[in-house]
Amino acid sequence: MSARIAVPLPKACRLLNHGPTVLVSSAHAGRRNVMAAAWSMPLDFDPPKVAVVIDKSTLTRELVDASGEFVLNVPSRQQAAVTLAVGTQSGREIDKFSIVGVGDTAASVVGAPLIEGCLAWLECRVIVEPHIQQTYDLFLGEVVAAWADPSVFSNGRWHFPDEQRRSIHYLSGGSFFTTGDAFEV
């Protein structure tokens, strides 16, 4: 597992502010899964909250509905092939962790696993909103723990050291782009 530093919860939104594709991991009753999601965002600072779309047809949705928990994992460019694979294959048909080669480790607060090699991790508990969950597949989560790889995030800021350790953003048809260089105005 790559190194992790704790991120103060009021600053956890900074891990998603730049709009990366995320890997949503879930677990319940001995089953686990991971899926890619291009639609996620921070919602609040204190307590920190996030939103993510999880389609009702997915195994991840079944596990999140049952457990009330999930993790948003922020993958890097070097994980783009894995991100595409877990986003295009069903966890009902394969064990993505063994077939796709996704490594994981235990989270600190929730039962869903942290995906190894990611740039950041947000452990979340579902804020139950049945109408938006059923109508829009939109899940709200309270961030109960947040972590970042110190080689890319420290002092509350991203600092990508090289092209492979940048967050990725999904376009469509298997195409991604990476986060660019930061600048101040």
N, C-alpha and C positions, 0 to 999 in steps of 0.2 A: 504494500500500500504506500502511495506517495505520502510525503509529509503533509500534515494539516495543522493549521493554527485556528483557534477559535476566533470568530468574528462577533463583536458585540451585537446583540440582537437589534438595537436601533439602527445599525449600519448594514444589516443583512440585505436590505433592498438594493444596495450597491452591487451585489453579486448578480443581479438580474437587470439592472437599469439599462444596460447596453443591448438588451433584447436577444440573447443567445438562444439557439436551439437547446433543449434540455432533454435529459433522459429521466423518465419518471419510473422510479423503482417502487415496488409494492410487495407485500407479503401478508399471508394469513393462513393459519392452520397448516403449516408445513409446506405451503405452496408459495412460490415467488415468481416475479416477472419483472421485465423492464421493457419500456417502449420509448420511442422518440416522440417529442412534442415540440412543434415550432411555435405554438401559441401559449405563451406564459408571460406573466408580468408581475412586478411588485405592486402592492396596493396601499400599504401603510407602514409607518415607522414603529409605533409603540402601542400595542404589541405589533410586531411586523406580520404582515399578511401578504399572501401571493394568490394569484389565480392561474389556473391551467385548464386547458380543454382535454378531457379524457373521454373518448367515444364510448358509448354504451355497449358496443359490440365487442370490446376488448377484454382480455383476461385481466389486464391492469385495472380496468374499471370494476370488475367483479371483486378483486382483492381489496381495492381502495374502499368500495362500498362496505365490505365485510369488516375491514380492520379500522377504518376511520383514519388512516395514516398513509403518507407517501413521502418520498424524498425526491427533490429536484436536484439532479446531478448536472453540472455544467461541463460538457465534454470539450476536448481540444481538437484542433485540426488533425492531429495524429490519430484520433478516434473517429474520424469521419466515416470510414468504412463500417465500423461496428455500429455507429449511429444509424446509418442507412439500413444495415441488416436488421437491427432490432425494431426499426420503424416499418419494415416491409414484410416481416415474418410474424406469424401468430404464435404467441406463447401457449396456445391451446394445442398446437401441433408439434412443437419442439421445446426443449429446455434451452432457452436462449443463453443461459449462463454457461452451459457446457458446449453446445453446438457452435455458438457464435464466438465463444471465448471471452465472455464478459467476466472479469474478476470482481469480487465483492468482499466487503467486510461489514461487520456489525455496526449499526448506527449507535449513537450514544443515548438517545431518548426513545425513538420509535422502533418498531419491529421491521420496517422495510430496510433493505441493505443499502450501503453506500457503494457506488460503482468505482472501482479502482482506476487510478490514472486520470480522473477528472480534475478540473481546475477548482471547482467549488461544490459544496453540498449544502442543501437546505432541508433539514428534517422538519416535516410538517404534520400537523393534526388537522383533519377536515373540520371546517366550520360548516355545520349542516345547514344547507339551503336547498331543500328538496325541489322547489320550483325551478331554479336555474340549473340544478344538476340534471333534472329530467328533461327540461325544455331545450337547454342550450349545451348540455354536456360540460358545463363550466363548474369547476370545483374551486372553492376558496379554502385556503389553508392558513393556519397560524404557524409561523416559523417558531419552533421550540428549541432549535439548535442550528447554528450555522458555522460552516468550516470553509477554509480556503487553503490552497497550496501556497505557501509563503514565497515560492519562487515567482509567482505571478500576481499575488495580491497581498499587500501589506500596508499598514498605516491607513486603512480605509480606501485604498486605490488599487486599480489594476495597473500592472506594468509588465507587458508581455515581452519576454526576453528574446524570443525567436519566432519564426513563422509557424513551427509545429505546436507551440504552446500558446496559441491564440484561440479564443472561443470561436465557434462556428455558427453560421446563420443559414437556414435552409431556404432555398428559392423554390425549386420544384424539379421533378424528373431526375433526381440524384445530384443536383447541382447545389453547391454551398458557396459561401464566401466567408472569409475570416474578418475578425475585427481589425480595424486599421490602427494607426498610431494615435495616441492621445495628444492633444495640444491644449494650451491654455489661451484664453482671450483676455 
